[in-house]
């Protein structure tokens, strides 16, 4: 038997009568009473110490599940969805401060709050990092220093002096990445001449060319189109400060230009040479003798305006939204133009402003969060007809995208449009990972309109399956977006030009297919299994592209393969389980930091967290051994670390945006994944008990 039912029309078998009595369901989920371990304890007075310990363990597990359910149900929005905050580093606030000074309209009260936020994230050494517990990072440090200086903080302030020293130790402004230098150029703090060109004509190159616009990742396209417009107009608005002190060797041309590859013949040197040609073309464009520039600008503007429709800003992500607002102003749109007003409004929605601080989310995650929480609640025993479940299913179905968006350029197949996005509205960019998670949720929640649910599910599944890449894996947004040559272009140093397939997304899809009864012999499943096995690390783990990191990848692969009913005793799978056990901490938990993306030597190291412990627990649950000591210690960690209200506390960053560049802390993770881990353990325990009882009865 699998953990979930194979039949999309039926619910899972209810827990035992004793467990069902533990939950006091009502029409109003917030009115349910949380039961404690003592409420469910049934041990006899004469029970042995071992039996008492087991009963206490079971009671603690059940009580923790009930508390977690209560907490999550209370967090549901009236419309039926869940959404947690996405917490990131200080760079978004720093960039916004710089934007307001470029725009020339600074709200002193808002800026005061921004300064407080930036200083609150400064490290003891004076720098700023890009993930919790991480070391100071160059771009984040200089952006923060600039924002504070623009806001009027004296450079003689001790905090500024420490920041200055850190920035200089890293090499200062010349070592910043391309996009950061472009923002500096906008306010006159870096010469445009040394900013790699992003030509508008990139949109004119058709798919007939080996490398074209649609070979870039979805998120890079959203950032680069407005940047190409900005690059053309170079709308520089000088500010009254400079960053001369952040040039360790002085402002010399030799330090500003991008360094060539020592090898004379290389792709990097070719693209640097090509950039010089672009600079020449820019000169012609400035003198109105560029043959394609006018049409290219018009194409970029039209591309942006089209993608504003039915979206919460361009691509619904902060960098593209900010870039598009600047691009509109560069194109001459006045501040009272409806497009400017809308772009500014969508950007403002990302802010969380309090009396003394302001922080900014990179985007919103309601679809992703809702699907995860719905799965956790159903798997933990919340009935399929519970009002909260039905409401979440209806909300998710309404978010299906029935529009042929930008995915058609890389996947021009004859399939009915479907899919889901991460955010509230972003019709041009449905993605594979969110779609898989939503389908995992929908199959568990029959609604009042089963036909609608089933049609939605089948349509989404068929759409998702067309995105399998050549080597058998699935990527996040596009199909076969893997042309490595794009990583050599001068403006590609944000480490996000490609959208390669990855083991974690591929395994999540295998999990769904397993629950739906797909055979391991099906050609698409077989290709995916071959891909996953080829991606395994020598120590048995898997790299996690969208979660930190090897714990995330390894858990998802093991869970996915278990859903396919593979023989989990195969040596290569047992090796993965052994790796998870080898990195368990003394406290019973698991933890791993983002530095594993810089150097795998750190894999499995970092403070224990609720989310990563939950992932590891679910990975070990794939082997169906509830008596595994490591697994039981993981469960004990989760039950003991749970707060009284059913939540968990977590400070670490466990989500990945762009490895080595941008990370996210999903606030929903600390409270959702532990519930699924506890529920999964409960399920394998019940299966083991049923099997044992069956064997006992057969002997009798």
N, C-alpha and C positions, 0 to 999 in steps of 0.2 A: 504493500500500500504506500502511496505517496502522502506527503504532508497535507496536500490539498486535494479536493475532489477533482476527478478528471471531467466530470460532467458540468458544463457551464450553466445548466438549468437547475441544478440541485445544490443544496447547501451542504456544508460539511456535517458529518455526524456530530451531534451535540456531545459535550463532555459528559462525564458520569453524572448521575443524579445528585451526588454529593456536591460536585463542583457547581452544577447549575443552581443549586440552592444557595451557593455562596453569593450569587449576584442577585440583587434586588432591582430588577428592571422596572421602569415606569415610563409613561409617555414623555415625561420631562427627564432627560438623561441627567440633568444637574441635580435632581432630587434624590438620586440613588445614594444609599448609605454605604460607606466604605466599611467592610468587615475586616477585623484584625485577625491575626493568626489564631488567637484564643477562640474566636467565634467558630472557626472551622476545625478545631482540634477534636479528634475523636479517640485519642489513645486510651487504652484501658489502664486502670490503676496499676496493674501488675505487669505492664509492658517492660521489656528488657531495656537496658541503656541504649543498645543499638536501635531498637524499635522506636524508642522515644526520640532519639536523634533524627531518625528518618522522618518521623511524624512532624517534628519541629521544622525540619528542612522543607517538607511538603507544605506545611501550613504557612511558612514564611514566603514560599514561592506563590501560593495562591493569594495571600494577602497583598503581596507586591503587585501582582497582576491586577487585582481589583482596584488598588489605589491608582495605578497607572491609567487604567481605563477611565476611572472617574475624572482624573486630571485632564486627559485628552478630550473627553466628551465635553468638559466644561470650556475647553478652548475653541470649540467649533464656532464659526461665525454664523450669524442668523441665515445667511444665504446658503449655508451647507458646506462651506469649504474651511480648510485650515491654512494658515500661513504663518511661518516664523520669520523672524528678521534674518537677513544675511549680513553678517558682520565682517568688515574688512579692515585693511590698514588705513593709515591717515591720508593716503594720496588723493582720494576723491575729494575730501574737504580742502586739501591744499590746492588742487587743480581749480576748484570752484572759487577760491579766494583770488587766484591769479586771473581767472576769467572775469570776475567782477571788476578788477582793476583794468583789464584790457577794455572792457565795455565802458568803463568810466562811471559806473553807477554802483557805489558801495554803500551798503546799509551798515552804519557803524555798530548798531546793536547786534546784527547778525554776525558781523565780523568779530566782535568781542567773543561771541559764543564759539566761533570757529577757532579762534586763538586758544581758548580754554581746552577745546577738544584736542587740538594738535599737541599742546603741551602735555595733556594727560597721557599721551601715548609715547612721549619721549623716553628713551632708555637711559639708564644710569650713565652710560658712556657718552651720552649726548646725541646719539643718532636715533633713527627710527627704523623699525623692521617691517617686514611684509607678512609675518605670521606670528602668532603668540609664542613667546619663548624663543624666537629666532634672533639672530644677530642683526646689528645695524646693516642697512642696505643703502647703496649710493643714491639711487633715484628717489627713494622715499625720503631720505635725509635732506637732499638738496631742495626737493619740492617743499618740504615742511619749513626749512630755513627761509626760502624765498617768500612763502606765504606769511610767515611771521614778520619778516622784514617789510613786506608790503603793508602789513597791518600796523606798522609803526613801532614794533618791538626794537629797542636799541640794540645795535650789534655788540655793545659792551655788556649786555645782560649775560650773566654767567651761563645761562642755558644756551644762549646763542653762541657763545665762545666755544662751548663744548661741541655743539653741532658743527660749527665751522671746522674744528680740528678733525672731526670724524670725516667730514666731506673731503677735506684735503688729503687725508690719509688714503682715501679710496681713489684719488686721482682727480677729484673735482669735476667741474662741468664738462670738460672734454671727454670724460668717460661715461657720460649719461647715454641712455638709449635714444634712438632717433625720434620717437614720438615726444619724449621729454624735451629734446632740443628744439623741436618745432614749436612747442608751447612757449619756450623761452624766446624764440625768434619773434613770436607774435607781440611780445612786449619789449622788443628791442634789446634783449639780453644775450642774443646769439646771432651771428651773421647768417642770413639765409643762404649765402653762398656755400656754406658747409653743411647745410641740411640736405640729406639725400632727397632727390626729386621724386615726387609721386605724380606721374603724369596723368592728366585727365584722359588721354587717349587710350589708357588701359581698357576702358569700357568699349572702345571701338574695335578692339581685337576680337574677332569671331572665334567660334569653337574650331574652326578649320586650322587654327594655329596650335602648335603642340602645347604651348603654355599660354593660357588666357585667363581672363578675369574670373571665370567660374571655377578655375582650378584652385582659387584661394578658399580658405575656410570661410564658412558662413559669417562668423563674427569679424573676421578681417575685412571682408567686403563692406560690412556696415561701418567700420571705422575708416577705411581707406577712401571711399568715394567722397565724403565731405572733406577729408584731408587733401584730396587732389584739387578740389575747388579752392581751398585755403592756400595751397601751394601755388596756384596760379595767381591769385590776387595779392598774396602776401600782405594782408591787412594789418600792418604793424602800428600799434599804439604804444609808443614808448612810455615807460613809467619813470618815476623820479628816484629810482634806486638802481644799483648795479650789483653784479656778483663778482667783481674783479678779485675779491679776496678768496674766491673759490677756484681760482686758476693757479695751482701750485707753482707752475713755472712761468707765470705771466701769460698774457694773451698773445700767443704766437700762432701763426698759421700752421706750423708743423704739428701743433697739438690739436687743432680744430678739425683738420681733414681726417676722414676715415683711413685707418692704416691698411695698406695693401697686404696681400698674402705674400710671405717670403718667396713662395714659388712663383716664378714669373708667369707661368701658364696655369691658371686656375679659374674656376667659375667666379670666385669672389673678385679677382682682378678684372675679369671680363665685365662683370656688372659695374664695377667702379669706373671702368672706361666708358660703359654705356651711360652711366650717370653724368659723365662729362658731356656726352652728346645731348642728353636731356637738358643740361644747363644751357647749352648752345641753343636748343630749341626754345627754351624759356626766353632767351634774349630776343629771338625772332617773334615770339608771341607777344612780348612787351611792346614790340614795334609793329604789331598788327600785320605781320607777314607770315604767320604760322598757318599753313593751309587747312589744318584739321582742328585747331584749337576751339574755334567758335562752336562747331558742331559737337565737339567733345564736352565742352562746358554745358551746353544745352542738354546733352545726354545725361551727364552727372546730376544736373538739377532735376531733370524729369525722373530719374531713378530714385532720388531721395523723396520727392514729393509723392510718388506712387506708394512708396513704402511707409509713408506717414499714415496712410489710410488703414483703418482697422488695426492699428498698432499703438501701443503706449509709448510713442516716440520711436525714432529710427532704431530698428532691431530690438527695441525695448531694453537696451543696456546702456549704462552710463557713458562709456567712451563715445559710442556712436551718437548718442543723444546730444552730448556736449559739442562734439565736432560738427554736427548738423546745424546747431544753433549758431555757431560761429560762421559756418559756411553760408547760411542764409543772410546773415548780416554782411558778409563779404560780397554777396551777390547784389546787395543794395536793398534788401527788404527792410522797410522801416519798422521801428519798434512796435508800432500799432497794427502791423499787418497780421491777419488771422493766423498765418503759418508761424510767425515769430511767437505770437501769444501762446499758441498751442505747444510749440516746442519747449518754451520756457516753463509752461505749466506742467508738462510731463516730467521735466527735469526736477522741478520743485517737489513733486510728489515723492521723490526718492529720499527726501530729507526727513530726519527725525529731530525736531527742535524742542529743546526744553528751556527752562528758565536761564540756564547758564551754559548750555552746550548745544552743539548741532553735529549730527553725524549723518552720513549718507550711505544708502544701500546701492549696490551696483545694478540691481534689478529686483524684481519681486519673484517669489517662487510658489504661488498658490496651487498650481496644478500638480507640481511635483510633491509638495507637502501633503496635499489632500489625498493623493493616491497612496502615499506611504502610510499615512495615519489610518486610512480606511482599511488597508491590508492588515495593519497591526491589530486594529480593533476586532476585525472579523476572525483573524487567526487566534486571537486570545479568547474567543467564545462569545463575543457580542452577537446576538442573533441577526440573521440577514434581514429580518423585517423591522429591526429597531429603527425608529424615526431618524436618528442621526445617520444611519447607514443609507437609508433610502434617499435622504436629502443630499448626501454627498454624491451618490450615484447620478442623481438627476443633474447636479451641478457639473459633474465631470462630462456627462454626455452633451450638455449644452456647450462645452468648450471644444468639442471636436471641430477641426478645421476642414471644411468641405471646399477647399480652394487650392488650385494648382499654383503653389508659390514658387520660390526660387529653386526648390529641389528638382524641378523638372529639367533643369539644364544639365545636371549630372546624372539624372535618372529618368531619361525620357521614355518611360514605359507606358503602356496602355493600362493604367490602373485608376480606379476611382479615387479621387483625392480624399485623404483622411489625415489622421495624425493629431497630436497634441503638442503644445508648447509648454515651456517652463512658467511663463508669466501669465497675466490676465488676458492680454490681447497682443497678438503678434502673428497675424495670419500668414505672413510671407515665409515664416521660418518654423514650421513644425519639425520636431526632432524625434529621432528613433528612440532615445533613452526614455524620454518622458512618455512616449507612446507605449513602450513596453511596460512601464510602471502602471500606467492607467489601465491597460488591459489586464494586468495582474489583479488590479482592484475590481474592475467591472465584472470579471468572471465570478467574483465572490458575492456580488450584491444584486440579487434579483430585484427588479423594481416593479411598480404597478403596470408598467408597459414592457413586458418581457420581449416582445417582438422588436421594439425599438432598441432595447439593450443588446439583443443578439445581433441585429443588423449592424449596429454600431461596432460591436466587438469584431465581427467577421470582416467588416470593411477596414477597420484599423489594422487587424492582423495581416490581411492580404497586402495592404499598403506597406507595412513595415517589412514584410518578407522580401519585397522587391529591392531593398537597400543592402542586401548582402553583397559584400565586396568580393573581388576576384579571388582573394586568398581564403575566403570562407568566414571572415569576421564581419562585424558591424561597427560603424563609426557613429558619431553623435548626430550629425546633421546630413551629411552628403555621402555619396557613394564613390569610392575610389578617389578620394581627395588626398593623393599621396605623392605628388610630383615633387621630389626633394629639391629640385633645382630652385624652387621658390624660396627655400630657406637661405639662399645665397644672395638674394637681392638686398641692397643696402638698407632698406627700411624694414627688414624682416627680423630685427633683433628683439621683437617682443615675444618670440618663441611661440607663435600661434598662427603661422601662415597656413598650416595644414590641419586636416581633420582625419587623422589615421584611425583605422579600426583598432579596437582594443579588447582585451580579454574580459574586462568587467562588464561592458555593455553586451558583448557576445554571449557571455554566460547568463546574463539576465534574460536574454531572449531564449536561450536554451531552457532556462527554468520555466518560462511560460509555455514553451512547446512541450516540455515534459508533462506539465499539468494537464495540457490539452490532449495528451495521448499520442503525440508524434513519436514515431519509432526512431531509435538511434541509427537505423539503417536508411532512413529517408536521406536523399542526396544532399539536401541543404543542411540537415542536422549533422550528417557525416562530415561535410566540409567544415562546418563550424567546430566540431570536435577535433578535427585535425589541426585547425588553426589554434584552438585553445591549448592543445597539447604541445604544439610547437613553441608557444609563448612561455611555457613554464621555465622558471629559473632553475639553476643547477641545485639550489638548496631545497627545491620543492615549492617555493612560493610563486605568486604571480604579481606583476606590476599592476598597480591601480591607477588608471588615468584620471578618474573623476572623484576619487576619494583617497585620503592619505592612509597609507599608500599600499604597501605589500599586504597588510592585514586586510584592507578593503578588497584588493584584487583576489586574494586567496579565498576569502570568505565567499565572494560572489561565484567564483568558479566551482567551489565544492558544493554550494547550495544548488547551483544550476545543474550540475551533473547528477546530484542525488535525485533531483526531480525527474530526470530521465530514466531513473531506475538502473543506472549503471552499477556494476559490481564495484563497490567502494573499497574493497579489499585489494584492489590492484596496487602493485608497488608504487606506481607514480602518484596515486592518490593518497596512499598511506604516508608517503613522503611529505605531502602537503600538510597533512594533519600533524605529523611529527614536527614540522617547522613551526606551526602555530603553537604547539605545546612548548617548544624550545624557547619561545620569546615571551612566555607568560611571566608576569612579574610576581614578586614575592607576596604582594597583597592580593593576588588572585586575578588581577585585571590585566588588560593589555593596553598599550599605548605606542604611538609612533608619531614622529614629527615630520614636518615638510622638508627637513634637510635630507631626507632619504632620496628626494629628487635630484639633489646635488651630488650625493654620494651614497650608494646603496649600503655602504659599510654601517650606516646608522639604522638599517631596517629593523623594525621591531623594538626600537629604543625610544623612550619618551614617557612622560607621566601617564599613568593609567587614566583612561577616560571611559565614560559610560557608553558612548557610541562605538568606539573601537573594541571595547570588551564585548559588546553585543555582537559585533561582526565576527569576532573570533569564536564566541560561543556558538553562533549559528554555523560557522565553518566546521566545528567539531561535532555539532549535532548531525551533520551529514553522515556520520559513521554509525549512527543509531546505537550508541553505547552510553546510556544515561549514568552508568556507574563509573565512567571515566573520571578519575580524580581531578584532572585538570579542568574538565568541564564543570564538575560540581563546585570547584573553587571559583570558577567564573560566575556561576549562578549566585553563589554566596556573596561575591563582590557586588553584584548588581542589587541584590536585595538589601544588603547592609548599607550601601551608599545611597539608596533612595531617600529622598526627602519625605517629610511627613505628609505633604500634599500630593504625593505621587509623582513628583518631578525628580530630575537628577540635575546636579550642578556640574557644569563643564566649562572650562576656560580655554582649552586647547583648540587649535584650528584643525579640523578634520576633513574639510572639503577642498577640492582642487578646481581652480579656474584654468590658469595657464601654468604648467609646471615651471618652477624656478622664477616665475614672474608675478603671479597673482593667485591668492588663495582666499577661501571663504570659510567662515564659521556659520554653518546652518544651525540656527537656534532650535529648530524642530528635531534635529538629530538626537540630541541628548535625551529627549523624552519619548521618541517614537521607536527607534531601533531597540532599546532595551526591552520594551514590551514584546516586540516580535521575537526577540531572543528567548525571553522567559516562556512565551507561548510555544515556541518551537521545542524547547526542552521538555515542557509539559507533555507535548504530543509524543515525543519519542519515549518518554517514560511510560505513558499509557500503552503505547504499542508493545513495549517490552513486558509490561505487566500482563497484558492480554495474552501475549505469546507464552509467558511462563504459566499462566493459569490454564491455558489450553493444553500445554504439555502435562501439567499435573492431572487434569481431568482425563487425558488420554491414558495415563498410567493407571488411574483408578479403574 
